[in-house]
Amino acid sequence: MTTIKQYNEYGEALEKLLLLRTAPLALKLLEKEADIPEGAVRPKRDRGHHIAQCQAFALSRRRRETIAMLKEDHWCWAPLMGYGLVENPHDPFVDAHTSFPCLPHGKYIGLVSAPLSTATFAPDLVLVYSNTAQLRHLLMATKFQGEPNIPSEFDPIDSCVYSVVPVIENGRFRITLPDPGEFERAAAGDDEIIFSIPRDKLAMVVEGLKKAGEMNMDYAHATVGLQPDFPRPEFYTELFKKWGLDVEGK
C-alpha cells in the first residue's frame, strides 16, 4: 500500500523530472466531513467568499494551499452537478448544456485539492498542468511502461468535470483542455493542458519518467536544433545496421 510519504515523493519527482511551473495536484473526493484534512481551507467558512473549482485548483497548484470545496463553497454550477453535490434540477438551460458525466448524487459531499508533494491524504487521482512538450514526455513515460495509446476526446468547456469524473469512473488516463472559465478566472496559461493520472497508475508514470531520464530522453534533456547527423540512442544505430543504412555521419 502506498504511503502518504511516497505520494509526496511522487509529487516531488514529477515537479523535478518535468520542470513543472506549478505543483501537480492531489485530489480526493470527500464522503463525509471527517474526511476533510486538518488545516484545509473551506472558502465560505474560513474566508467568507465563494470560488469556482478551477480557482481552488489554482490556489492549490500556484499557492500550494489545501482547499476543501463543499457545496456551499462553489460559485460555478458544473462541478456541483458533475461531482454529484446537487440534484439535476431539469432546468431547460441545464438540460441543454449538461453533456458532461456526473457522479451519483449524494455519494460525495465535496472535493479536496492540495499539492501532491505536501498532501496529507492519499489522492483518488492526480492532475498535472503542463505544456504540450511536458505532456509528450508524460505520454512517453506511459508508453515505456507498456500502456496503450490514450484515446483523445476533447470538450472546450467544463474542464473541472472532465479532468476528474471520467477518471474516477473508469480509472484511465485523460487529457483535458482548460476551459474558458479556467483561463479567465483561474489564470490557466495559453500553453497549459491537463493530464489526469489515476492513483493506481501514478507510480508507473514516475518510473517511466525516470527510465526516460536514464536514456537522456526526458524533458530536462530535450534540446532544439537542426543539426544533421545528430547523436542518436544506440538502438537507432542497431536498427540502421539491420536495414543496411548509414550508421555514422559523413
C-alpha positions in Angstrom: 0.0 0.0 0.0 1.4 3.4 -1.0 2.1 5.7 2.0 1.5 9.4 2.2 5.3 9.9 2.2 5.5 8.0 -1.1 2.8 10.1 -2.7 4.7 13.2 -1.6 7.9 11.8 -3.1 6.0 11.2 -6.4 4.9 14.8 -6.4 8.5 16.0 -5.9 9.7 13.7 -8.7 7.1 14.9 -11.2 8.0 18.6 -10.5 11.7 17.8 -10.9 11.6 15.5 -13.9 9.2 17.7 -15.9 10.4 21.1 -14.6 6.8 22.0 -13.9 5.8 25.6 -13.3 3.0 24.6 -10.8 2.5 21.8 -8.4 0.9 18.5 -9.5 -2.5 18.3 -7.7 -3.6 15.6 -5.3 -7.4 15.3 -5.5 -9.7 13.4 -3.2 -13.5 13.1 -3.2 -14.9 13.5 0.3 -17.7 11.3 1.5 -18.1 12.9 4.9 -16.8 15.9 6.8 -14.4 13.7 8.8 -12.6 13.1 5.6 -11.6 16.7 5.3 -7.8 17.0 6.0 -6.8 19.0 9.1 -5.9 22.6 8.1 -7.7 22.5 4.8 -9.2 25.9 3.8 -13.0 25.9 3.3 -13.6 29.1 1.3 -17.0 30.1 2.6 -16.4 29.2 6.2 -12.8 30.4 6.5 -12.6 33.3 4.1 -16.2 34.4 3.7 -16.4 34.0 0.0 -17.2 31.6 -2.8 -14.9 30.4 -5.6 -15.0 28.2 -8.6 -13.5 24.8 -8.6 -10.9 25.9 -11.1 -9.9 28.7 -8.7 -9.5 26.1 -6.0 -7.2 24.1 -8.2 -5.2 27.3 -9.0 -4.8 28.1 -5.3 -3.5 24.6 -4.7 -1.1 24.4 -7.6 0.1 28.0 -7.5 -0.1 29.0 -3.8 0.3 25.4 -2.6 -2.8 25.6 -0.4 -5.1 22.7 0.6 -8.6 23.7 -0.4 -11.8 21.7 0.5 -14.7 22.6 -1.7 -18.1 21.6 -0.3 -21.5 22.5 -1.9 -21.7 25.9 -0.1 -18.2 27.0 -1.4 -19.0 26.7 -5.1 -19.6 29.7 -7.4 -20.0 27.7 -10.6 -22.7 25.2 -11.5 -21.0 22.5 -13.5 -18.9 20.9 -10.7 -21.9 20.9 -8.4 -23.7 18.6 -10.8 -20.6 16.8 -12.1 -19.4 15.8 -8.6 -23.0 14.8 -7.5 -23.3 17.5 -4.9 -26.7 18.6 -6.1 -29.7 17.0 -7.8 -30.4 17.7 -11.5 -33.0 20.4 -11.5 -34.1 19.6 -15.0 -33.9 23.2 -15.9 -34.1 23.9 -19.7 -30.6 25.5 -19.7 -29.1 22.7 -17.7 -30.7 20.0 -19.8 -29.4 21.7 -22.9 -25.9 22.1 -21.7 -25.3 19.1 -19.5 -23.4 16.7 -21.7 -20.7 16.0 -19.2 -20.5 12.9 -17.0 -21.9 13.1 -13.4 -21.1 11.2 -10.3 -24.1 9.8 -8.4 -26.0 12.4 -6.4 -25.3 12.2 -2.7 -22.3 9.9 -2.7 -19.8 12.7 -2.1 -20.0 16.0 -0.1 -17.1 17.7 -1.9 -13.6 17.5 -3.1 -10.2 18.5 -1.6 -7.1 19.6 -3.6 -3.5 20.0 -2.5 0.0 19.9 -3.9 0.9 16.3 -4.3 4.3 16.9 -2.7 2.8 18.1 0.6 -0.7 16.5 0.6 -1.6 14.8 3.9 -4.1 12.4 2.3 -4.0 9.6 -0.3 -5.4 11.1 -3.6 -8.0 9.5 -5.8 -6.3 11.0 -8.8 -3.5 13.5 -9.7 -3.8 16.4 -12.1 -0.7 17.7 -13.9 -0.9 21.1 -15.6 1.8 21.1 -18.2 2.8 22.5 -21.6 2.4 20.2 -24.6 6.1 19.3 -24.6 5.8 18.1 -21.0 2.7 16.2 -21.9 4.5 14.5 -24.6 7.0 13.2 -22.1 4.3 12.1 -19.8 2.8 10.1 -22.6 6.2 8.7 -23.4 6.5 7.6 -19.8 3.3 5.6 -20.0 4.3 4.1 -23.4 7.7 3.0 -21.9 5.7 1.2 -19.2 3.6 -0.7 -21.8 0.4 1.4 -21.6 -1.7 1.6 -24.8 -2.1 4.9 -26.5 -4.5 7.3 -24.7 -7.7 8.0 -26.7 -8.4 11.7 -27.4 -11.8 13.2 -26.8 -11.9 17.0 -26.1 -14.7 19.3 -24.9 -13.8 23.1 -24.8 -15.8 23.6 -21.5 -16.3 22.0 -18.1 -12.6 21.1 -17.5 -13.2 20.7 -13.8 -15.6 17.9 -14.6 -13.9 16.2 -17.5 -10.5 16.1 -15.8 -12.0 14.4 -12.7 -15.2 12.4 -13.2 -14.3 10.1 -16.1 -11.0 9.2 -14.3 -12.9 8.3 -11.2 -15.4 6.3 -13.2 -13.0 4.3 -15.4 -9.6 4.5 -13.8 -7.9 5.6 -17.0 -5.6 8.5 -18.0 -7.3 11.6 -19.5 -6.2 14.7 -21.3 -8.3 17.8 -20.8 -8.2 21.3 -22.2 -8.6 24.1 -19.6 -11.9 25.8 -20.3 -12.6 29.5 -20.9 -13.6 30.0 -17.2 -10.4 28.4 -16.1 -8.5 30.7 -18.4 -10.4 33.9 -17.4 -10.8 33.3 -13.6 -8.1 30.9 -12.6 -5.1 32.0 -14.7 -4.7 28.9 -16.7 -1.9 29.6 -19.3 -2.4 29.7 -23.0 0.1 26.8 -23.3 -1.3 24.7 -20.5 -3.1 21.3 -20.8 -4.3 18.9 -18.1 -3.1 15.3 -17.7 -5.2 13.3 -15.2 -3.5 10.3 -13.6 -5.4 7.6 -11.7 -4.0 6.9 -8.3 -3.1 3.3 -9.2 -1.1 4.4 -12.2 0.9 7.2 -10.6 4.0 5.1 -9.6 4.1 3.7 -13.1 4.2 7.2 -14.6 7.0 8.4 -12.3 9.0 5.2 -13.0 8.6 5.7 -16.8 9.8 9.3 -16.5 12.9 8.1 -14.6 13.6 5.5 -17.2 13.4 8.1 -19.9 15.8 10.2 -17.9 18.3 7.4 -17.8 18.2 7.3 -21.6 18.5 11.1 -21.8 15.1 11.2 -23.3 13.4 13.2 -20.5 12.1 16.7 -20.7 15.1 18.1 -18.9 17.4 16.8 -21.6 15.2 17.9 -24.5 17.0 20.3 -26.9 16.0 22.1 -30.0 18.3 22.1 -33.0 18.6 21.3 -36.7 22.0 19.6 -36.6 22.4 17.0 -39.3 23.8 13.6 -38.4 22.9 14.3 -34.8 23.9 12.0 -31.9 21.3 9.1 -31.5 20.5 6.5 -29.0 22.3 3.2 -29.6 19.1 1.3 -30.7 18.8 3.7 -33.6 22.3 2.6 -34.8 21.4 -1.1 -34.4 18.2 -0.7 -36.4 20.1 1.2 -39.2 22.6 -1.6 -39.4 19.9 -4.1 -39.9 18.4 -2.0 -42.7 21.8 -1.5 -44.4 21.7 2.2 -43.8 24.5 4.6 -42.8 25.3 4.5 -39.1 27.8 7.3 -39.0 27.8 10.9 -40.3 29.7 11.9 -43.4 
